[in-house]
Structures are given as C-alpha cells and as structure tokens.
C-alpha cells in the first residue's frame, strides 16, 4: 500500500529498518510485546506474521494460545507479564499507562530498553491500525499452524464457556487454533 505514496514508503522502510536493528531489548520481550499489541488491534496481517515470528523466536503453541490469559498463566515470567501489561496499557484508547507499571518495568529494564519497548509497541499499533483501515488481512504466514488469538475472539470464546475446537477464519486463510474452555 505504501507504494502509492513513495515518500511515505521510503520513510516507513527506514523506520522499519532502524527498528529491526535495535537489540537492547531481549528478543522474546520484543516479540511478546508486538504480538500482544497485534492481538489488541485484531489486525489479521499482524497476528498472522507476528505468530510466525514468535514461533521462530521460540514461543510454543501453548504460549501463543495463552496470550489472552497471560496474567494467570504459568507460561510467562513475571517480567514478561509486566511487558504484556505495558503493551495492553499502551494499546488502549486513550493510552493508560500507570506510573507504577513504568516503575516496575524500570526495575528490570534500563532507559534504552524501555524506549525500545515503547517504540515497538507504538509501531505495532500504527501498523495494525493502518492495515485495518485499508482492509489488509492475513497473508498466510501461519497458515495451518497455531496463531495467537485476537482479543475479541478470545472474549467470545470464553463467553461460550464450553470446550470446543474451532478454526478462526483470517480473511482468505484459515489458521487452526484450539481453545478448550479458555486458555490458562
């Protein structure tokens, strides 16, 4: 889409390249934060690609499926839960990041790492909102594999309350997920 606005394409390519080169923040924290932001915007493309990147970074299918219930899941460390809390707070409209959360993050991250974390979450929100506005859907990066569950889909699944297996349709591609009475 950015090809229709070459000046923006050049700028966004530079931003994406610079973002790919930052390495102060632990890769797993980076991936978790971006994927959580993607699930909160419900951007199919971002979730599709982000789930593939997460798998390549070592996240298991169980962790991908547990993302909506990360607060109570033993699959995430305390630091990972703080990072995920930050992604949730930053992805709200309006943004609502409590001072106490930032203070807790500063106990584990230096100033540069916190800036990188904030940047990747903000960038993922921009990507998701751009893609959603222009109707850009899944591209098949995770086709046939487990994919993180968009927050809205997880809420609907939990409201149903029963054990079931479901295929979530991501525009033209189908990604298999298993939700059994919610994910823990």
N, C-alpha and C positions, 0 to 999 in steps of 0.2 A: 504494500500500500504506500509506503513512504516513497516509492519510485515516482509517484505522481507529484511529489514535492521534493525535488533533488537537493535543495538547500537543507531541508529537514533530514533527509536520508543521510547526508554527509555528517550532520551534527549528531544524529542518533547513533550512527555507526561509530563515531569517535567516542561517544559516551559508553556504548556497549563494550568497545574495545578496552577502554580505560577500566571499566568495571571488571572485566574478565582478568585484568592484570593485578587487581588488588588481592593481597594474600595475608594480610594481618589477621583477619578473622578466620577461625577454624572452618574448613570447608563444610563440615557437617552442619555447623550452626548456620552458615550462609545458606546452604541448600534447604534446611528446615524452615528458615525464616521466609525465603522466597516462596516455597511451596505452600506454606500456611497462608501467606498473602494471596496467592493464586486461588486457593480454595475459598477464601473470603469474598473475593470479587466474582467467583464462579466462572472465571474465564476458562473455557474449554481448551483452547490452544495452550494456555499457560499451565494448566493442570496436566495435560497430555505430555507436553515437553518436560515440565518440572518433575513429573513422576519418573520419566525415563532418566533424567539427570540424577534424581535421588537414588534410584536403583544402582546406577553406575558409581555413585558415591558411597555405596554400602548400606543404604537403608533397606530393610527387609519388607516384604509384602505386608507382614503383620504391623510394622511401624507405619507404613503408608495408610493402612486401614484404621489404625489407632489415632491418627492425627486429629480427628474431630473431638476425641475424648482424651487428649494428651494430658490434661490436668490430673486425671486419676489413673493413668496408665503407667505401669512399671517399666515400660519400654523406653522411656525418656528420662534422662538425668535431670537433676534439679536445675542445672544451668540451661539445658535445652528447654525446659519448661518456662524459664524466665524469658528466653529468646522468643519462644512461641507466644507468651503473654504480650511481649513487646510488639510482635507482628500483629496480633489481634488489636491491641490498643491503637497502633498507628494506622490500621486499616479501617477503623471506624470513621463514620462521617457524622459529626465532626470528629477529628482526631482527639483522643482522650488518653494521654499517657500520664499516669500518676507519677509524681515526683519520687515516691517510694520505690516504684518499679525501676526507674532510672538509677536510683541509689543502689539497689540490689545488683543491677547489671554492672555498675562501676566496681563492685567488689570482685568481679570475675573478668571484666574487660578493661583494657586501657582506653584512653581517649580515642586513639586511632581506630581501634576495633569497634568502638561504639559508633563512630562516624560511618565506618564501612557497613555495619549492621543497619543503621538508619537509612543509609543510601540504598542498599539492595532491597529493603522493604518498600521504600518510596518508589523506586524504579519499577518494582514488580506491580505495585498498584497502578502506576502510569501505564505499563504495558497492558495490564488486564482491562483497564477502562478504555483504552484505545481500541483494543481488539473487540471488546463487547460492543462498543458504539458502532463499529464498522462491520459487525456480524462475522468476524473471523472465528471459525470454530476449530475443532480438533484436527490434527494433521496426520494422525496415525502413528505417532512416536511410541505410544504404549499400546497399540492395537493387540488384542488378545492377551494382555498382561494386566496385572492388578494396577490400579490407578488410585491416587488419592481421591477422596470423596469430597465433592463440593459441599460447603457447609449447609446450604439449603437442602440438598439431597439427603444428607445425614439427619437433619432435623425431621424431615418427612419420614425417613426410615424408622427413627426412634419413636415417632408418634404412632406408627403402626403397631409397634410392640411385639410383633410375632417373629419367629425365626423363619428366615427365608433366604433364598439365593436369587440374586437379581442381576441383570445386565443393565448397566447405565448407558443410555444412548448419548454419545457425544457427537452431535450433528450427523455426519456421514459415517463415522467409525464407531464400533462398539468395543468398549473396554469392560472386561469382566471384573466384577467385584463381589466379594462375599461379605454380607453383613448378617450376623447372627444375633438378633435381639440387641443390637447396638454393639459397639466395639469398645473393648476395655484395654 
